[in-house]
Amino acid sequence: EAGVSTGTLYVYFQNKEDLFRALVCDARERSFQGLAASIAAGADVRERLTNFGLHLAGKLCSDDVVRAQRIVLGICERKPEIGREMIEAGYLRARRLLAEVIARAQAAKELGPGDPERLATQFVELATAGLYRPRLFGAMSAPPSQAEVAATVRAAVDLLLAACPPAGRNGAQTQPHGQ
């Protein structure tokens, strides 16, 4: 697709793994720009969490990301540093971004107390529950529908907001919606 010979590629990359890393890194940077923009577009914590979850779950379940994740899983046995790089640059980076959003929402009294890192980890898992792993391991051959993703993310947002309701005017925790 680049219109250059294989030999020309190896002027810039030492081996296939370096080329793969560069391709994944480029795609990941574009994805993180979209993720940051989706969070910034939210008017309140519910909307920011929803936007984050929709973007993340949609991206993780996409054909391109699933294929790349499978390649990384295949390489990790003999090159564990590639797996560590992918975790740090992808999963952990997304989790830190979400933890910052959660911490800001707590400071703004939109969310009640809780460890932002732990809440972010739990939210990422909940927002992709039943979608990502079946896609990764081939039990779900096509990406889930937007409706499936939206329902999963909505449930994750509801759970997080119920677990960390903002403090009421008198300083007491408010009851989660619907209780």
HELIX and SHEET records of a PDB file:
HELIX    1   1 THR A    6  TYR A   12  1                                   7    
HELIX    2   2 LYS A   16  ALA A   40  1                                  25    
HELIX    3   3 VAL A   45  LEU A   60  1                                  16    
HELIX    4   4 ASP A   63  CYS A   76  1                                  14    
HELIX    5   5 PRO A   80  MET A   86  1                                   7    
HELIX    6   6 ILE A   87  LEU A   92  3                                   6    
HELIX    7   7 ARG A   93  ALA A  107  1                                  15    
HELIX    8   8 PRO A  116  ALA A  127  1                                  12    
HELIX    9   9 TYR A  132  LEU A  136  1                                   5    
HELIX   10  10 GLN A  146  ALA A  163  1                                  18    
END                                                                             
